[in-house]
């Protein structure tokens, strides 16, 4: 078993493990965001009730509650932006995994001797190559979306 094959196999396992760890981290963060959304929603409901129900409340208190409510809205918007970025990252990880799997299949076909390939093998190889190009294009679109978001934030 040549050294380069072992190296490729090891690197593929490491990359797969990295993708898995990233996916777990993203999933945990999405769950944290969901909990924070609920907390912010509850705080917002309390503040809205206070603002609506208290007619005899001093203006300073109402202003303070309004500022707190605006802060909650801003915090929620920031979390929504982060959630959107994480969802893009999830899609990117899925496409990366799909690309890796297609790449492995394509390598199997390409490593075969040309004289031993059947017409079905050649068709399958072309289909896998087309799928691989499609996945790469989808990843490119995601990267373009991320870049546009980054530029619009600046």
N, C-alpha and C positions, 0 to 999 in steps of 0.2 A: 504494500500500500504506500504509494509515494508520499513524500513529506508534504508536497503542495496540496494534495487532496485532504490530508489530515488538517492542515492549516485552514483550508477553505471550510471544512466541516466545523472546526472549532470556532472560526469567525462567524459562521452562520448561526451556530448555537448561541454565541454571545450576543449577536444582533437580535436574535429572537427573544432572548432573555431581557435585553434592554427594552425592547418594544413592550414586553409583558409588564415590566416594572413601571414604565411610563404610563401604560394603560391603567394599572392599579392606582398610581398616584393621581391620575386624572379623575378616575372614578371616585376616589376618596374626596378630592376637592369638590367635585360636583355634588356629592352628598352634603358636604359642609355648606356649600352655597345654598342648597335647598333648605337646610335647617335655618340658616341666617335669613333667607327670604321669609320664612314663616315667622321668625322672631320680629323682623322689621315690620311685617304686616300687622302683627299684634300690637306693636308699639304705635304704629300709624293709626290703627283703629282707636286706641285709647286717646291719642292726641286729638283726633277728629271729634270724638265724643266730648272731650273737654272743651274744645273750641265751640262746638254747637250748643252745648248745654249751659255753659256758664255765661249768662248775660251780665251778671253783677261783678264779674272778674275784672280786676284792673287791666288797663291797656298794656302795661308792661308785661304782665303775665301772659296775655294773649299773644303779644309779640314774641315772647320767649317760646311759647308753644308752637307758633307758626315757624319760627326759625328751626326748631327741633324737627318739625314735620318736613321742612324743606331739606334738612340734612339727611333725614331718612330716605327721602326720594332720591337724593344725589347718591347716597350709599347703595340704594337698590339699583340705580342705573349703572353704577360701576360694577356691581356684581353681575348684572345682565351682560355687560360687555365682556367680563371675564368668562362667563359661562359660554358666550358665543365663541370666544377664542378657544376654549377647551373643546367645544364640539367640533370645531375645525381640526383641532389636534387629534381628536378621536378618529375623524374621517381620514386624516393623513396617515395615522397608524394602521388603520384597516387597509388602506391602499398600499402602504409599504409592505405589509404582510402578504397581501395578494400578489404584489410584484415579486416578492421573494419566492413565493410558491410557483408562480409562472416561470420565473427564471430557472428554478430547479428542474421543472418539467422540460423546459427548452434545452437545458444543458444535457439532459438524458438523451434527447433526440439528436442533438448536435454531436454528441460524443460517439454515436454509432457510426460505423463505417458506411460511406455512401452506397457502396455496392450491396450492403445488407438491408438497406431501407426499402420498405414496401411503399407503394403509392399512397396507402393510407397513412403511413408514418410521415411522409412528406406533407400531406394535407394537414395532418394534426400539428406538425411543426409550424406550418404557416398560420394556422388558426391560433396557436399559442403565441406566436410572434405578434399577431394582430391584437390579441388581448393584452399583451404586454405593452404595446404601444398605446393602447387605449388607457390603461392604468397610469402610465407615465404622463399622458396628457391630462388626466384627471388630477394627478398630483400637481402638475404644473398650474392648473387652474386654481387649486387651493392655495398654492404659494402666491399666485398673482393676487388673489383675494386678500390674503394676509398683508401683502405689501401695500395694496390700496388702502386697507384699514390703517396701517401704520402711518402712511403718508397723510391721510385725512386727519389723523389725530395730531400730527405735527402742525 
